[in-house]
Amino acid sequence: MWARVSAGIVPGFFLAAALVGLVSWLWPGPWESTMVIGLLAFFPLWIGIVCASLRFSSGKRAWLWLGGLALFAQGLLWLLQLSGWVR
């Protein structure tokens, strides 16, 4: 159980941050206007990911899935910034 919870806490944090960042950057208008809403949405999203991590059958699967999703989302943020779509 602790492996699944830690998978929700550590890569789940980065996954939640990347998802909030993607929404903030891709929302029309300046991303600064979504800062407060993003900060308010971050914590419930992170807690939801921690709760969802308990649905995995093992800690290894939770770490692989959540870690992979976090890397993918962070990589997508990096590619968007590198391509010049967002600043």
PyMOL Python script that loads the backbone (N, CA, C, O; Angstrom):
from pymol import cmd

cmd.read_pdbstr("""\
ATOM      1  N   MET A   1       0.818  -1.196   0.000  1.00  0.00           N
ATOM      2  CA  MET A   1       0.000   0.000   0.000  1.00  0.00           C
ATOM      3  C   MET A   1       0.862   1.261   0.000  1.00  0.00           C
ATOM      4  O   MET A   1       0.542   2.232  -0.684  1.00  0.00           O
ATOM      5  N   TRP A   2       1.961   1.247   0.770  1.00  0.00           N
ATOM      6  CA  TRP A   2       2.793   2.448   0.855  1.00  0.00           C
ATOM      7  C   TRP A   2       3.482   2.758  -0.461  1.00  0.00           C
ATOM      8  O   TRP A   2       3.746   3.921  -0.768  1.00  0.00           O
ATOM      9  N   ALA A   3       3.777   1.724  -1.240  1.00  0.00           N
ATOM     10  CA  ALA A   3       4.395   1.962  -2.552  1.00  0.00           C
ATOM     11  C   ALA A   3       3.413   2.658  -3.482  1.00  0.00           C
ATOM     12  O   ALA A   3       3.798   3.540  -4.250  1.00  0.00           O
ATOM     13  N   ARG A   4       2.152   2.264  -3.414  1.00  0.00           N
ATOM     14  CA  ARG A   4       1.133   2.912  -4.260  1.00  0.00           C
ATOM     15  C   ARG A   4       0.887   4.351  -3.820  1.00  0.00           C
ATOM     16  O   ARG A   4       0.723   5.237  -4.659  1.00  0.00           O
ATOM     17  N   VAL A   5       0.862   4.587  -2.514  1.00  0.00           N
ATOM     18  CA  VAL A   5       0.657   5.952  -2.010  1.00  0.00           C
ATOM     19  C   VAL A   5       1.839   6.836  -2.381  1.00  0.00           C
ATOM     20  O   VAL A   5       1.654   7.978  -2.801  1.00  0.00           O
ATOM     21  N   SER A   6       3.046   6.319  -2.230  1.00  0.00           N
ATOM     22  CA  SER A   6       4.223   7.123  -2.596  1.00  0.00           C
ATOM     23  C   SER A   6       4.260   7.386  -4.100  1.00  0.00           C
ATOM     24  O   SER A   6       4.756   8.426  -4.534  1.00  0.00           O
ATOM     25  N   ALA A   7       3.739   6.453  -4.897  1.00  0.00           N
ATOM     26  CA  ALA A   7       3.648   6.694  -6.338  1.00  0.00           C
ATOM     27  C   ALA A   7       2.651   7.813  -6.628  1.00  0.00           C
ATOM     28  O   ALA A   7       2.848   8.591  -7.561  1.00  0.00           O
ATOM     29  N   GLY A   8       1.613   7.896  -5.858  1.00  0.00           N
ATOM     30  CA  GLY A   8       0.667   8.996  -6.037  1.00  0.00           C
ATOM     31  C   GLY A   8       1.227  10.320  -5.568  1.00  0.00           C
ATOM     32  O   GLY A   8       0.892  11.369  -6.118  1.00  0.00           O
ATOM     33  N   ILE A   9       2.079  10.283  -4.556  1.00  0.00           N
ATOM     34  CA  ILE A   9       2.623  11.526  -4.008  1.00  0.00           C
ATOM     35  C   ILE A   9       3.725  12.095  -4.899  1.00  0.00           C
ATOM     36  O   ILE A   9       3.671  13.266  -5.276  1.00  0.00           O
ATOM     37  N   VAL A  10       4.714  11.286  -5.236  1.00  0.00           N
ATOM     38  CA  VAL A  10       5.888  11.823  -5.937  1.00  0.00           C
ATOM     39  C   VAL A  10       5.617  12.071  -7.419  1.00  0.00           C
ATOM     40  O   VAL A  10       5.597  13.231  -7.830  1.00  0.00           O
ATOM     41  N   PRO A  11       5.405  11.033  -8.251  1.00  0.00           N
ATOM     42  CA  PRO A  11       5.128  11.358  -9.656  1.00  0.00           C
ATOM     43  C   PRO A  11       3.756  11.996  -9.831  1.00  0.00           C
ATOM     44  O   PRO A  11       3.522  12.710 -10.806  1.00  0.00           O
ATOM     45  N   GLY A  12       2.850  11.743  -8.893  1.00  0.00           N
ATOM     46  CA  GLY A  12       1.542  12.382  -8.960  1.00  0.00           C
ATOM     47  C   GLY A  12       1.623  13.890  -8.834  1.00  0.00           C
ATOM     48  O   GLY A  12       0.849  14.617  -9.456  1.00  0.00           O
ATOM     49  N   PHE A  13       2.574  14.363  -8.018  1.00  0.00           N
ATOM     50  CA  PHE A  13       2.799  15.802  -7.887  1.00  0.00           C
ATOM     51  C   PHE A  13       3.202  16.396  -9.232  1.00  0.00           C
ATOM     52  O   PHE A  13       2.655  17.412  -9.663  1.00  0.00           O
ATOM     53  N   PHE A  14       4.162  15.753  -9.889  1.00  0.00           N
ATOM     54  CA  PHE A  14       4.640  16.267 -11.167  1.00  0.00           C
ATOM     55  C   PHE A  14       3.587  16.129 -12.256  1.00  0.00           C
ATOM     56  O   PHE A  14       3.513  16.969 -13.153  1.00  0.00           O
ATOM     57  N   LEU A  15       2.774  15.082 -12.191  1.00  0.00           N
ATOM     58  CA  LEU A  15       1.691  14.922 -13.157  1.00  0.00           C
ATOM     59  C   LEU A  15       0.645  16.014 -12.971  1.00  0.00           C
ATOM     60  O   LEU A  15       0.191  16.609 -13.949  1.00  0.00           O
ATOM     61  N   ALA A  16       0.262  16.282 -11.738  1.00  0.00           N
ATOM     62  CA  ALA A  16      -0.715  17.339 -11.469  1.00  0.00           C
ATOM     63  C   ALA A  16      -0.172  18.702 -11.888  1.00  0.00           C
ATOM     64  O   ALA A  16      -0.897  19.512 -12.465  1.00  0.00           O
ATOM     65  N   ALA A  17       1.106  18.954 -11.599  1.00  0.00           N
ATOM     66  CA  ALA A  17       1.708  20.229 -11.989  1.00  0.00           C
ATOM     67  C   ALA A  17       1.735  20.380 -13.503  1.00  0.00           C
ATOM     68  O   ALA A  17       1.468  21.462 -14.025  1.00  0.00           O
ATOM     69  N   ALA A  18       2.055  19.303 -14.210  1.00  0.00           N
ATOM     70  CA  ALA A  18       2.100  19.363 -15.671  1.00  0.00           C
ATOM     71  C   ALA A  18       0.708  19.560 -16.263  1.00  0.00           C
ATOM     72  O   ALA A  18       0.548  20.309 -17.227  1.00  0.00           O
ATOM     73  N   LEU A  19      -0.295  18.899 -15.700  1.00  0.00           N
ATOM     74  CA  LEU A  19      -1.653  19.061 -16.217  1.00  0.00           C
ATOM     75  C   LEU A  19      -2.164  20.481 -15.994  1.00  0.00           C
ATOM     76  O   LEU A  19      -2.785  21.067 -16.880  1.00  0.00           O
ATOM     77  N   VAL A  20      -1.907  21.025 -14.827  1.00  0.00           N
ATOM     78  CA  VAL A  20      -2.302  22.411 -14.562  1.00  0.00           C
ATOM     79  C   VAL A  20      -1.529  23.360 -15.471  1.00  0.00           C
ATOM     80  O   VAL A  20      -2.088  24.335 -15.973  1.00  0.00           O
ATOM     81  N   GLY A  21      -0.256  23.078 -15.681  1.00  0.00           N
ATOM     82  CA  GLY A  21       0.545  23.902 -16.575  1.00  0.00           C
ATOM     83  C   GLY A  21       0.062  23.846 -18.019  1.00  0.00           C
ATOM     84  O   GLY A  21       0.031  24.867 -18.706  1.00  0.00           O
ATOM     85  N   LEU A  22      -0.312  22.662 -18.476  1.00  0.00           N
ATOM     86  CA  LEU A  22      -0.837  22.535 -19.840  1.00  0.00           C
ATOM     87  C   LEU A  22      -2.122  23.321 -20.021  1.00  0.00           C
ATOM     88  O   LEU A  22      -2.295  24.014 -21.024  1.00  0.00           O
ATOM     89  N   VAL A  23      -3.019  23.216 -19.061  1.00  0.00           N
ATOM     90  CA  VAL A  23      -4.278  23.960 -19.153  1.00  0.00           C
ATOM     91  C   VAL A  23      -4.008  25.458 -19.096  1.00  0.00           C
ATOM     92  O   VAL A  23      -4.622  26.231 -19.833  1.00  0.00           O
ATOM     93  N   SER A  24      -3.098  25.866 -18.231  1.00  0.00           N
ATOM     94  CA  SER A  24      -2.798  27.297 -18.104  1.00  0.00           C
ATOM     95  C   SER A  24      -2.164  27.848 -19.373  1.00  0.00           C
ATOM     96  O   SER A  24      -2.500  28.950 -19.807  1.00  0.00           O
ATOM     97  N   TRP A  25      -1.254  27.095 -19.965  1.00  0.00           N
ATOM     98  CA  TRP A  25      -0.577  27.573 -21.163  1.00  0.00           C
ATOM     99  C   TRP A  25      -1.465  27.541 -22.388  1.00  0.00           C
ATOM    100  O   TRP A  25      -1.354  28.412 -23.251  1.00  0.00           O
ATOM    101  N   LEU A  26      -2.344  26.556 -22.485  1.00  0.00           N
ATOM    102  CA  LEU A  26      -3.157  26.418 -23.690  1.00  0.00           C
ATOM    103  C   LEU A  26      -4.473  27.179 -23.614  1.00  0.00           C
ATOM    104  O   LEU A  26      -5.190  27.267 -24.610  1.00  0.00           O
ATOM    105  N   TRP A  27      -4.798  27.726 -22.456  1.00  0.00           N
ATOM    106  CA  TRP A  27      -6.006  28.539 -22.310  1.00  0.00           C
ATOM    107  C   TRP A  27      -5.815  29.834 -23.097  1.00  0.00           C
ATOM    108  O   TRP A  27      -4.715  30.388 -23.088  1.00  0.00           O
ATOM    109  N   PRO A  28      -6.842  30.330 -23.771  1.00  0.00           N
ATOM    110  CA  PRO A  28      -6.666  31.577 -24.516  1.00  0.00           C
ATOM    111  C   PRO A  28      -6.338  32.749 -23.586  1.00  0.00           C
ATOM    112  O   PRO A  28      -6.875  32.854 -22.483  1.00  0.00           O
ATOM    113  N   GLY A  29      -5.469  33.603 -24.045  1.00  0.00           N
ATOM    114  CA  GLY A  29      -5.063  34.751 -23.244  1.00  0.00           C
ATOM    115  C   GLY A  29      -3.759  34.470 -22.535  1.00  0.00           C
ATOM    116  O   GLY A  29      -3.173  33.400 -22.703  1.00  0.00           O
ATOM    117  N   PRO A  30      -3.302  35.418 -21.749  1.00  0.00           N
ATOM    118  CA  PRO A  30      -2.035  35.228 -21.041  1.00  0.00           C
ATOM    119  C   PRO A  30      -2.166  34.175 -19.938  1.00  0.00           C
ATOM    120  O   PRO A  30      -3.196  34.076 -19.270  1.00  0.00           O
ATOM    121  N   TRP A  31      -1.103  33.394 -19.764  1.00  0.00           N
ATOM    122  CA  TRP A  31      -1.157  32.326 -18.766  1.00  0.00           C
ATOM    123  C   TRP A  31      -1.204  32.880 -17.345  1.00  0.00           C
ATOM    124  O   TRP A  31      -1.635  32.186 -16.425  1.00  0.00           O
ATOM    125  N   GLU A  32      -0.765  34.120 -17.159  1.00  0.00           N
ATOM    126  CA  GLU A  32      -0.788  34.706 -15.823  1.00  0.00           C
ATOM    127  C   GLU A  32      -2.216  34.865 -15.291  1.00  0.00           C
ATOM    128  O   GLU A  32      -2.438  34.863 -14.080  1.00  0.00           O
ATOM    129  N   SER A  33      -3.178  35.003 -16.205  1.00  0.00           N
ATOM    130  CA  SER A  33      -4.567  35.164 -15.771  1.00  0.00           C
ATOM    131  C   SER A  33      -5.148  33.868 -15.200  1.00  0.00           C
ATOM    132  O   SER A  33      -6.179  33.903 -14.529  1.00  0.00           O
ATOM    133  N   THR A  34      -4.511  32.740 -15.452  1.00  0.00           N
ATOM    134  CA  THR A  34      -4.998  31.461 -14.926  1.00  0.00           C
ATOM    135  C   THR A  34      -4.230  31.001 -13.696  1.00  0.00           C
ATOM    136  O   THR A  34      -4.430  29.883 -13.222  1.00  0.00           O
ATOM    137  N   MET A  35      -3.351  31.855 -13.175  1.00  0.00           N
ATOM    138  CA  MET A  35      -2.478  31.453 -12.071  1.00  0.00           C
ATOM    139  C   MET A  35      -3.268  31.076 -10.810  1.00  0.00           C
ATOM    140  O   MET A  35      -3.016  30.028 -10.216  1.00  0.00           O
ATOM    141  N   VAL A  36      -4.203  31.907 -10.408  1.00  0.00           N
ATOM    142  CA  VAL A  36      -4.948  31.643  -9.164  1.00  0.00           C
ATOM    143  C   VAL A  36      -5.829  30.416  -9.320  1.00  0.00           C
ATOM    144  O   VAL A  36      -5.877  29.577  -8.421  1.00  0.00           O
ATOM    145  N   ILE A  37      -6.520  30.297 -10.428  1.00  0.00           N
ATOM    146  CA  ILE A  37      -7.379  29.132 -10.659  1.00  0.00           C
ATOM    147  C   ILE A  37      -6.540  27.864 -10.731  1.00  0.00           C
ATOM    148  O   ILE A  37      -6.942  26.820 -10.216  1.00  0.00           O
ATOM    149  N   GLY A  38      -5.371  27.952 -11.370  1.00  0.00           N
ATOM    150  CA  GLY A  38      -4.483  26.793 -11.441  1.00  0.00           C
ATOM    151  C   GLY A  38      -3.987  26.360 -10.084  1.00  0.00           C
ATOM    152  O   GLY A  38      -3.926  25.165  -9.793  1.00  0.00           O
ATOM    153  N   LEU A  39      -3.631  27.323  -9.247  1.00  0.00           N
ATOM    154  CA  LEU A  39      -3.183  26.981  -7.899  1.00  0.00           C
ATOM    155  C   LEU A  39      -4.312  26.382  -7.064  1.00  0.00           C
ATOM    156  O   LEU A  39      -4.086  25.481  -6.256  1.00  0.00           O
ATOM    157  N   LEU A  40      -5.515  26.883  -7.262  1.00  0.00           N
ATOM    158  CA  LEU A  40      -6.657  26.320  -6.537  1.00  0.00           C
ATOM    159  C   LEU A  40      -7.007  24.920  -7.030  1.00  0.00           C
ATOM    160  O   LEU A  40      -7.446  24.081  -6.243  1.00  0.00           O
ATOM    161  N   ALA A  41      -6.819  24.660  -8.308  1.00  0.00           N
ATOM    162  CA  ALA A  41      -7.161  23.357  -8.878  1.00  0.00           C
ATOM    163  C   ALA A  41      -6.067  22.322  -8.651  1.00  0.00           C
ATOM    164  O   ALA A  41      -6.331  21.121  -8.713  1.00  0.00           O
ATOM    165  N   PHE A  42      -4.838  22.772  -8.386  1.00  0.00           N
ATOM    166  CA  PHE A  42      -3.713  21.846  -8.264  1.00  0.00           C
ATOM    167  C   PHE A  42      -3.888  20.861  -7.111  1.00  0.00           C
ATOM    168  O   PHE A  42      -3.733  19.655  -7.304  1.00  0.00           O
ATOM    169  N   PHE A  43      -4.206  21.352  -5.927  1.00  0.00           N
ATOM    170  CA  PHE A  43      -4.264  20.470  -4.759  1.00  0.00           C
ATOM    171  C   PHE A  43      -5.350  19.400  -4.881  1.00  0.00           C
ATOM    172  O   PHE A  43      -5.058  18.231  -4.629  1.00  0.00           O
ATOM    173  N   PRO A  44      -6.596  19.741  -5.257  1.00  0.00           N
ATOM    174  CA  PRO A  44      -7.584  18.663  -5.419  1.00  0.00           C
ATOM    175  C   PRO A  44      -7.210  17.668  -6.526  1.00  0.00           C
ATOM    176  O   PRO A  44      -7.496  16.476  -6.411  1.00  0.00           O
ATOM    177  N   LEU A  45      -6.577  18.153  -7.584  1.00  0.00           N
ATOM    178  CA  LEU A  45      -6.135  17.250  -8.649  1.00  0.00           C
ATOM    179  C   LEU A  45      -5.066  16.303  -8.129  1.00  0.00           C
ATOM    180  O   LEU A  45      -5.101  15.109  -8.426  1.00  0.00           O
ATOM    181  N   TRP A  46      -4.119  16.816  -7.361  1.00  0.00           N
ATOM    182  CA  TRP A  46      -3.055  15.990  -6.799  1.00  0.00           C
ATOM    183  C   TRP A  46      -3.631  14.946  -5.837  1.00  0.00           C
ATOM    184  O   TRP A  46      -3.228  13.783  -5.867  1.00  0.00           O
ATOM    185  N   ILE A  47      -4.562  15.357  -4.993  1.00  0.00           N
ATOM    186  CA  ILE A  47      -5.192  14.409  -4.069  1.00  0.00           C
ATOM    187  C   ILE A  47      -5.978  13.355  -4.840  1.00  0.00           C
ATOM    188  O   ILE A  47      -5.999  12.187  -4.452  1.00  0.00           O
ATOM    189  N   GLY A  48      -6.627  13.765  -5.935  1.00  0.00           N
ATOM    190  CA  GLY A  48      -7.333  12.797  -6.779  1.00  0.00           C
ATOM    191  C   GLY A  48      -6.383  11.780  -7.387  1.00  0.00           C
ATOM    192  O   GLY A  48      -6.725  10.602  -7.491  1.00  0.00           O
ATOM    193  N   ILE A  49      -5.203  12.214  -7.789  1.00  0.00           N
ATOM    194  CA  ILE A  49      -4.209  11.296  -8.347  1.00  0.00           C
ATOM    195  C   ILE A  49      -3.704  10.349  -7.268  1.00  0.00           C
ATOM    196  O   ILE A  49      -3.511   9.161  -7.529  1.00  0.00           O
ATOM    197  N   VAL A  50      -3.488  10.864  -6.054  1.00  0.00           N
ATOM    198  CA  VAL A  50      -3.072   9.995  -4.946  1.00  0.00           C
ATOM    199  C   VAL A  50      -4.144   8.947  -4.670  1.00  0.00           C
ATOM    200  O   VAL A  50      -3.824   7.777  -4.459  1.00  0.00           O
ATOM    201  N   CYS A  51      -5.396   9.349  -4.669  1.00  0.00           N
ATOM    202  CA  CYS A  51      -6.489   8.390  -4.455  1.00  0.00           C
ATOM    203  C   CYS A  51      -6.585   7.381  -5.596  1.00  0.00           C
ATOM    204  O   CYS A  51      -6.846   6.200  -5.365  1.00  0.00           O
ATOM    205  N   ALA A  52      -6.375   7.840  -6.810  1.00  0.00           N
ATOM    206  CA  ALA A  52      -6.428   6.938  -7.968  1.00  0.00           C
ATOM    207  C   ALA A  52      -5.255   5.965  -7.963  1.00  0.00           C
ATOM    208  O   ALA A  52      -5.361   4.868  -8.513  1.00  0.00           O
ATOM    209  N   SER A  53      -4.141   6.350  -7.350  1.00  0.00           N
ATOM    210  CA  SER A  53      -2.994   5.441  -7.304  1.00  0.00           C
ATOM    211  C   SER A  53      -3.293   4.203  -6.462  1.00  0.00           C
ATOM    212  O   SER A  53      -2.653   3.166  -6.638  1.00  0.00           O
ATOM    213  N   LEU A  54      -4.240   4.298  -5.567  1.00  0.00           N
ATOM    214  CA  LEU A  54      -4.606   3.137  -4.752  1.00  0.00           C
ATOM    215  C   LEU A  54      -5.407   2.107  -5.537  1.00  0.00           C
ATOM    216  O   LEU A  54      -5.611   0.993  -5.055  1.00  0.00           O
ATOM    217  N   ARG A  55      -5.859   2.450  -6.720  1.00  0.00           N
ATOM    218  CA  ARG A  55      -6.614   1.517  -7.557  1.00  0.00           C
ATOM    219  C   ARG A  55      -5.707   0.550  -8.324  1.00  0.00           C
ATOM    220  O   ARG A  55      -6.186  -0.437  -8.881  1.00  0.00           O
ATOM    221  N   PHE A  56      -4.401   0.829  -8.354  1.00  0.00           N
ATOM    222  CA  PHE A  56      -3.475  -0.066  -9.045  1.00  0.00           C
ATOM    223  C   PHE A  56      -3.293  -1.345  -8.236  1.00  0.00           C
ATOM    224  O   PHE A  56      -3.444  -1.347  -7.014  1.00  0.00           O
ATOM    225  N   SER A  57      -2.970  -2.427  -8.931  1.00  0.00           N
ATOM    226  CA  SER A  57      -2.835  -3.721  -8.250  1.00  0.00           C
ATOM    227  C   SER A  57      -1.529  -3.841  -7.477  1.00  0.00           C
ATOM    228  O   SER A  57      -1.448  -4.616  -6.524  1.00  0.00           O
ATOM    229  N   SER A  58      -0.505  -3.088  -7.872  1.00  0.00           N
ATOM    230  CA  SER A  58       0.765  -3.152  -7.159  1.00  0.00           C
ATOM    231  C   SER A  58       1.441  -1.784  -7.198  1.00  0.00           C
ATOM    232  O   SER A  58       1.096  -0.917  -8.000  1.00  0.00           O
ATOM    233  N   GLY A  59       2.402  -1.624  -6.315  1.00  0.00           N
ATOM    234  CA  GLY A  59       3.157  -0.373  -6.282  1.00  0.00           C
ATOM    235  C   GLY A  59       4.013  -0.186  -7.523  1.00  0.00           C
ATOM    236  O   GLY A  59       4.206   0.937  -7.988  1.00  0.00           O
ATOM    237  N   LYS A  60       4.524  -1.282  -8.055  1.00  0.00           N
ATOM    238  CA  LYS A  60       5.346  -1.198  -9.258  1.00  0.00           C
ATOM    239  C   LYS A  60       4.545  -0.673 -10.445  1.00  0.00           C
ATOM    240  O   LYS A  60       5.018   0.175 -11.201  1.00  0.00           O
ATOM    241  N   ARG A  61       3.332  -1.187 -10.598  1.00  0.00           N
ATOM    242  CA  ARG A  61       2.473  -0.721 -11.696  1.00  0.00           C
ATOM    243  C   ARG A  61       2.102   0.744 -11.507  1.00  0.00           C
ATOM    244  O   ARG A  61       2.055   1.504 -12.474  1.00  0.00           O
ATOM    245  N   ALA A  62       1.840   1.141 -10.272  1.00  0.00           N
ATOM    246  CA  ALA A  62       1.492   2.540 -10.001  1.00  0.00           C
ATOM    247  C   ALA A  62       2.673   3.449 -10.328  1.00  0.00           C
ATOM    248  O   ALA A  62       2.494   4.497 -10.948  1.00  0.00           O
ATOM    249  N   TRP A  63       3.867   3.062  -9.919  1.00  0.00           N
ATOM    250  CA  TRP A  63       5.052   3.870 -10.213  1.00  0.00           C
ATOM    251  C   TRP A  63       5.308   3.944 -11.712  1.00  0.00           C
ATOM    252  O   TRP A  63       5.641   5.011 -12.230  1.00  0.00           O
ATOM    253  N   LEU A  64       5.158   2.828 -12.414  1.00  0.00           N
ATOM    254  CA  LEU A  64       5.396   2.833 -13.862  1.00  0.00           C
ATOM    255  C   LEU A  64       4.386   3.704 -14.599  1.00  0.00           C
ATOM    256  O   LEU A  64       4.766   4.517 -15.442  1.00  0.00           O
ATOM    257  N   TRP A  65       3.109   3.542 -14.290  1.00  0.00           N
ATOM    258  CA  TRP A  65       2.073   4.316 -14.980  1.00  0.00           C
ATOM    259  C   TRP A  65       2.142   5.798 -14.639  1.00  0.00           C
ATOM    260  O   TRP A  65       2.167   6.643 -15.534  1.00  0.00           O
ATOM    261  N   LEU A  66       2.172   6.112 -13.367  1.00  0.00           N
ATOM    262  CA  LEU A  66       2.182   7.523 -12.974  1.00  0.00           C
ATOM    263  C   LEU A  66       3.500   8.198 -13.336  1.00  0.00           C
ATOM    264  O   LEU A  66       3.514   9.361 -13.740  1.00  0.00           O
ATOM    265  N   GLY A  67       4.595   7.479 -13.195  1.00  0.00           N
ATOM    266  CA  GLY A  67       5.881   8.035 -13.605  1.00  0.00           C
ATOM    267  C   GLY A  67       5.936   8.271 -15.107  1.00  0.00           C
ATOM    268  O   GLY A  67       6.435   9.300 -15.562  1.00  0.00           O
ATOM    269  N   GLY A  68       5.423   7.318 -15.875  1.00  0.00           N
ATOM    270  CA  GLY A  68       5.386   7.488 -17.328  1.00  0.00           C
ATOM    271  C   GLY A  68       4.488   8.634 -17.759  1.00  0.00           C
ATOM    272  O   GLY A  68       4.848   9.416 -18.639  1.00  0.00           O
ATOM    273  N   LEU A  69       3.329   8.733 -17.143  1.00  0.00           N
ATOM    274  CA  LEU A  69       2.421   9.836 -17.473  1.00  0.00           C
ATOM    275  C   LEU A  69       3.018  11.187 -17.082  1.00  0.00           C
ATOM    276  O   LEU A  69       2.870  12.171 -17.806  1.00  0.00           O
ATOM    277  N   ALA A  70       3.689  11.227 -15.941  1.00  0.00           N
ATOM    278  CA  ALA A  70       4.321  12.481 -15.509  1.00  0.00           C
ATOM    279  C   ALA A  70       5.435  12.883 -16.464  1.00  0.00           C
ATOM    280  O   ALA A  70       5.552  14.054 -16.824  1.00  0.00           O
ATOM    281  N   LEU A  71       6.256  11.919 -16.878  1.00  0.00           N
ATOM    282  CA  LEU A  71       7.319  12.217 -17.840  1.00  0.00           C
ATOM    283  C   LEU A  71       6.755  12.670 -19.176  1.00  0.00           C
ATOM    284  O   LEU A  71       7.278  13.597 -19.795  1.00  0.00           O
ATOM    285  N   PHE A  72       5.687  12.015 -19.620  1.00  0.00           N
ATOM    286  CA  PHE A  72       5.050  12.403 -20.878  1.00  0.00           C
ATOM    287  C   PHE A  72       4.495  13.817 -20.801  1.00  0.00           C
ATOM    288  O   PHE A  72       4.699  14.614 -21.717  1.00  0.00           O
ATOM    289  N   ALA A  73       3.795  14.136 -19.717  1.00  0.00           N
ATOM    290  CA  ALA A  73       3.190  15.462 -19.581  1.00  0.00           C
ATOM    291  C   ALA A  73       4.256  16.544 -19.438  1.00  0.00           C
ATOM    292  O   ALA A  73       4.128  17.620 -20.022  1.00  0.00           O
ATOM    293  N   GLN A  74       5.296  16.272 -18.673  1.00  0.00           N
ATOM    294  CA  GLN A  74       6.382  17.253 -18.547  1.00  0.00           C
ATOM    295  C   GLN A  74       7.112  17.420 -19.877  1.00  0.00           C
ATOM    296  O   GLN A  74       7.500  18.531 -20.239  1.00  0.00           O
ATOM    297  N   GLY A  75       7.299  16.323 -20.604  1.00  0.00           N
ATOM    298  CA  GLY A  75       7.913  16.406 -21.921  1.00  0.00           C
ATOM    299  C   GLY A  75       7.068  17.186 -22.903  1.00  0.00           C
ATOM    300  O   GLY A  75       7.595  17.920 -23.739  1.00  0.00           O
ATOM    301  N   LEU A  76       5.758  17.032 -22.807  1.00  0.00           N
ATOM    302  CA  LEU A  76       4.857  17.797 -23.663  1.00  0.00           C
ATOM    303  C   LEU A  76       4.950  19.288 -23.360  1.00  0.00           C
ATOM    304  O   LEU A  76       4.940  20.111 -24.276  1.00  0.00           O
ATOM    305  N   LEU A  77       5.040  19.638 -22.087  1.00  0.00           N
ATOM    306  CA  LEU A  77       5.249  21.039 -21.715  1.00  0.00           C
ATOM    307  C   LEU A  77       6.551  21.576 -22.305  1.00  0.00           C
ATOM    308  O   LEU A  77       6.596  22.687 -22.833  1.00  0.00           O
ATOM    309  N   TRP A  78       7.600  20.777 -22.209  1.00  0.00           N
ATOM    310  CA  TRP A  78       8.893  21.191 -22.734  1.00  0.00           C
ATOM    311  C   TRP A  78       8.843  21.353 -24.251  1.00  0.00           C
ATOM    312  O   TRP A  78       9.398  22.314 -24.785  1.00  0.00           O
ATOM    313  N   LEU A  79       8.181  20.423 -24.958  1.00  0.00           N
ATOM    314  CA  LEU A  79       8.069  20.520 -26.415  1.00  0.00           C
ATOM    315  C   LEU A  79       7.245  21.730 -26.835  1.00  0.00           C
ATOM    316  O   LEU A  79       7.585  22.391 -27.816  1.00  0.00           O
ATOM    317  N   LEU A  80       6.176  22.030 -26.120  1.00  0.00           N
ATOM    318  CA  LEU A  80       5.371  23.205 -26.432  1.00  0.00           C
ATOM    319  C   LEU A  80       6.187  24.488 -26.278  1.00  0.00           C
ATOM    320  O   LEU A  80       6.083  25.405 -27.094  1.00  0.00           O
ATOM    321  N   GLN A  81       6.987  24.537 -25.236  1.00  0.00           N
ATOM    322  CA  GLN A  81       7.813  25.713 -25.021  1.00  0.00           C
ATOM    323  C   GLN A  81       8.929  25.788 -26.069  1.00  0.00           C
ATOM    324  O   GLN A  81       9.245  26.872 -26.560  1.00  0.00           O
ATOM    325  N   LEU A  82       9.515  24.667 -26.404  1.00  0.00           N
ATOM    326  CA  LEU A  82      10.599  24.625 -27.384  1.00  0.00           C
ATOM    327  C   LEU A  82      10.105  25.001 -28.787  1.00  0.00           C
ATOM    328  O   LEU A  82      10.815  25.655 -29.551  1.00  0.00           O
ATOM    329  N   SER A  83       8.878  24.579 -29.112  1.00  0.00           N
ATOM    330  CA  SER A  83       8.329  24.873 -30.446  1.00  0.00           C
ATOM    331  C   SER A  83       7.882  26.322 -30.588  1.00  0.00           C
ATOM    332  O   SER A  83       7.658  26.796 -31.702  1.00  0.00           O
ATOM    333  N   GLY A  84       7.750  27.022 -29.479  1.00  0.00           N
ATOM    334  CA  GLY A  84       7.348  28.422 -29.531  1.00  0.00           C
ATOM    335  C   GLY A  84       5.839  28.639 -29.471  1.00  0.00           C
ATOM    336  O   GLY A  84       5.367  29.762 -29.647  1.00  0.00           O
ATOM    337  N   TRP A  85       5.084  27.577 -29.225  1.00  0.00           N
ATOM    338  CA  TRP A  85       3.628  27.719 -29.105  1.00  0.00           C
ATOM    339  C   TRP A  85       3.243  28.467 -27.860  1.00  0.00           C
ATOM    340  O   TRP A  85       2.228  29.163 -27.831  1.00  0.00           O
ATOM    341  N   VAL A  86       4.042  28.331 -26.836  1.00  0.00           N
ATOM    342  CA  VAL A  86       3.780  29.017 -25.559  1.00  0.00           C
ATOM    343  C   VAL A  86       5.077  29.691 -25.121  1.00  0.00           C
ATOM    344  O   VAL A  86       6.164  29.342 -25.583  1.00  0.00           O
ATOM    345  N   ARG A  87       4.942  30.649 -24.235  1.00  0.00           N
ATOM    346  CA  ARG A  87       6.123  31.313 -23.678  1.00  0.00           C
ATOM    347  C   ARG A  87       6.256  31.035 -22.220  1.00  0.00           C
ATOM    348  O   ARG A  87       7.194  31.513 -21.583  1.00  0.00           O
TER     349      ARG A  87
END
""", "prot")
cmd.dss("prot")
cmd.show_as("cartoon", "prot")
cmd.util.cbc("prot")
cmd.orient("prot")
